[in-house]
Amino acid sequence: MIFDFFSEIKTELSVVEDELKNAVKSSDPLLTETATHLINAGGKRLRPAFCLLGGKFYNFNMDKLVPIAVALELIHMASLVHDDVVDSSLTRRGIPTVRAKWGNRISTHIGDYLLGKSLILISRYEEPLIPRVLADTSVKMSEGEILQISTTYNTDQNIKDYFYRINRKTALLISASCQLGAVACGAPQHLHQSLRRFGHHIGMAFQITDDILDMTAEQIKLGKPVGGDLRQGIITLPTIYALKESSDRNRLHEIIQKIDKSEEEVHEAIDLITRCGGIEYSAAIANQYIAKAKKELTKLPDVPVKKTMQIIADFIGVRKF
């Protein structure tokens, strides 16, 4: 889905969408079918949008931006396909996952295929910062995912552990998206570094909000079952707060550490987390990151998209999906 506040880059995003479809085409019909299924499932396209918006701050050039914008979305899509295998997910955005339709083996290789396609696009750039940032980001994303898997059902995690994990899992790719659009257009270091920091803060807020929505959103809007993190033993910020502050923390520990939870237990855990203020606390932390992101924007030139970036920052704090 492309939000209203991307209206000023609507034409450019449609170009990216077309190139995304072209990039995943293969002589093998199965590869094309599965990759196209992923693209047709939609998505926010935040990463290519941030890349385009970053490019608007300095010598905007679509020819320079399209390959990196497509590569960023391919990296993101690859991570989602692999996530669905790890999580045994049947739906994403309300439609069947690649795993649900074609199984784990095909899904794993499709994820690898998308990463390979992104490498081809990245190789077009002579600016060494672009492949360096994306290589480092890809490695750290994998570290974040491995860390998440290795710490499931572990109720001893603290806020610092959580921030470390979500920075790698989510924030780094959003940060790279904001930065590299400007880099591709030749922006000076001070400008693309401010965009990088903006992206980091937005990425952290985005993941915290995601973790709140996993407990509070309507399932039809979320596009997947509510309480998924609790079912899988993933410890997020609202839970970390509740494990420390809830008067029923012992019961919460007991539920979280159960590998097989009933629906009643999942909803009981959400209720315990909500009643002790875990949702409000987490929302406040997300808003702190949003405030930091907006402060970073004050260092950037007063171009029209600057207002768009401010609106996006505000939206992330109040989104319902």
N, C-alpha and C positions, 0 to 999 in steps of 0.2 A: 504493500500500500504506500502511495506517495502522499504525504500530508499537504494540506493547503499551504503551509508556509514554505513549501518547496516550489511554489508557483513560478517564481522568477527563474528557476532552473528547470522548469518542466520540459522544455524542448531538449535541453542538454541531457536530462535524465532519460528521455525516450531514446535518444541516440545510444546512451550507455546500455539501455535495456536490449536494444537490437543487437549491439555488439556482444552483449553477454550471451545471447542465443547463438550468434555466429561462432563465438569462441568455443562452445561446448559441442558443436557438431562434429560428427565422426563418420568415417566410412562404415563403422560398425553400428547397425541399427539399435542394438541394445544400449550401447553407450549414449547415443543421441537421445533415445527415449527416456532413459532414467535421468539424465542430466536436465533435459527439457522439463520433465515432471517437477524437478526441484525449482526451476525458474518460474514455471507456471503457478507454483504454490504461493508465489508472491513474497512478501517480506517488506520490511520498512525501507530497505535500500539506504539505510543511514550512512553506511560507509562510503559508497560512491557519492552520495549527496554532500557529505562533509568534504570529500576530496574536491568536488566541483566548487563548493563555496569557498574553500581555502584558496583555490586558484583565482577566484574573483578579487582577491586582495592585491594581486600583482600580475600585470601583463597576461590576462586570461587568454588561454589558447587551447581550444578543444582538441586539436590534434595531439597536443602534448599530454592532455589530461585523460583521454578516453582509455588508453591501455592501462594506466595505473588504477583508474576507477573500476574497470572491469576486474583487474587482478585482485583488488581489495575485496570485492564481493565474492569472487571465486574462493579466496582463502576462507572467508566467513562461511560460505556454503559448505565447503569441505569439512570445516570443524563441526557444523551442524549434523552432517551425515554421519560422521564418526561418533558424535554425541548420542545420536539415536540408536546406534549399535550398542554402545556402552550401557545406555539407559533402558534398552529394550522398548523404545518408544514406538507406539503404533500410529499416533497422530502428531502433526505439527501444523499450527495455524488452521486447525480444524479439518485437515485432509490427511489421508494415509501417508506415512513416511516412505522413503525408498526402502527401508528395512521391512516395513509391513508388506510392501508389494513384491519386492524381489529378494528379500532375505539378507542375512549378515554378510555373506561372501561378496555379493554384488555391491552392497553398500560400501564395504571397506575399500574396494577397488575404485568405485566411483569417487569417493573422497580423495584417493590418491591421484586419480585422473584430473580432478579439478585443481589440485595443488600443482600438478605438472603443467597444466594449461596456464596457470598464473605465472609460473616461472618463465614460460615462453614470452609472455607479455612484458614481464619485468626486464627481461634481457634486452629489450629495445632501448633502454635508457643508458646514456653515457654518464650521467650524474651518479657517482658512486654511493651517495648517501641513500638513494632510493632502494637498491638491493640490500644495502647493509641494514637499514632500518627494518625492512620487511623480513629479512632472514632472522635477525635478532628477535623480532616480534613473534615469528612463527615458532621459534624454539621455545620462547617463554610461554606462549599459549599452551604448548604441549606440556611444559612443566606445571602450569596451573591446573590443567586437566588431570595429570597424573597425581598431583598433590590432592586434588579433590577426591579422587578415587581412593587414595591411600588413607584418607582421614574420615571416610564415611563411618557413621555410627560412633565417632569419637567425640564425646561430650566435653573433653578437656580443652577444646580449642578456644582461643581468645580473639578479641577484636583485631589485634595485630595480625594474627594468622589469617583471618578472614580478608583483611585489606590486601595482604600480600597475594592471596590466591585470586581475588577478583581483578586485581590490577593486571595479572598475567592472563587470566581467562578472558577478560572483556575490554578493560580500559586501554590496553596497549594498542589494539588494532584500531580503535576509534581515534586514539591519539595520533597514530601513524596516518590515518585517513585525513585528518585535519591538516597535519604538517605537510604531507607529501604532495598534496594538490598544489600548495604554494611552491614547494621545492621544484616540482616539474615545470612550473612557469618561470623559474629563475629568481624567486624571491630571496632577499637578503636573510642572513641568519637570524637577526633579531626578530624579524617578522614570522618566519616559520617556526621559531622556537616558542613564541607566544601562542601560536596556533596549536602547537604540540601540547603545551601545558593546558590550554583550554580543553582540548580533546581528552586529556587525562582526567580532568575534573568531571567533565560530562560523562565519560565512560564509567567512572566510579559511581556517580549518581544514577546512571542508567541501570547498572547491575543491582545496586541496592534497591531501586524501585522494582526491578524485575523480581527480586526475592520477596519483596512485600506483596506484590501482585500474586505470587504463587500461593499466598495464603488468603488473599482478600478479593481477588477478581472473580467476576462471573465466568464460569467455565466456557461459555459460548464466545465471550470476548477474548479470553486467554488462548483459546484454540487447543487446549490440552487440559487434562484433569487438574483441578486445584489440589494443592498439597503434595505435589510431585516430589519436591525436595525432601519432605519429611518421610515419605514412603521409601525413598532411596537412601536415607540416612545422611543426606547432605546438610551440614550445619551452616545456616545463614545468619545474618545479623540479628533479626528478630529473635531467633532461637537462642543465640549466644547471650543476648540481654536477659531473656526469660530464665535461662538456666542459672543465672546469677541472682536475679531479682524476684522471681516468682515465689510466693509462699508455698506453692505446690511443686517446687523444683525437683523433689525426689521422684514424684510421679512423672514429671516431664522427662527426666533422665531415663526412667524405666521404659517409657513409650519410644523415645528416640532410639534407644539401643536395641529394640526389637527388630529383627530383620523382616519378619512377616507381621505387618500391622493390619488390623481390621480398619474398615472405613470409619467406624465409631472412634477408634483410637486416634486416627489421623485428625478427625474433627475435634476430639477432646484436646489434643496437643495444640491445635490452632487456637482453640478457646483459651487455654492456659496462657499462651503467648500473648494473645490480644488483651486479656484481662489485666495482665501485669504491666501493660504499656509498651510491649516490644515493638508493636507496629509504629506507634507515635515516636518512639525513640529513634527507630531506623529512618523514618521519614525526616526527622530533624537532621540526622547526619547527612542524608541525601541533599537536603536543602543547603547545608553548609558547603558541600561540594559545588552545588549550583552557584552559590554566591561567589565562590572562588573563581569559577569559570567566567562569570560575568565581569568580575574584577580584571581578569586577564584580557578581556575584550577591550577594556579602556586603553590598553597599550597599542591597539591596532588602528590603522588608518580609518577615517570616517567614510567608508564606502557603503553603498546601499545594503549589501549583504550583512553588514555588521548588525543591523537591526534584526535581520532574519535569525542570526546566530543567537541573539538575546531572546527572541521568541522561542526558539528551540530549547534553550536552556530552561526557560520557565515551563514549557510543556512537559519536559522530562519529569519535573517534580509533581505534576498533577495527572499524568497520563493514567488511563484505566486499562490499557492493553499493551 
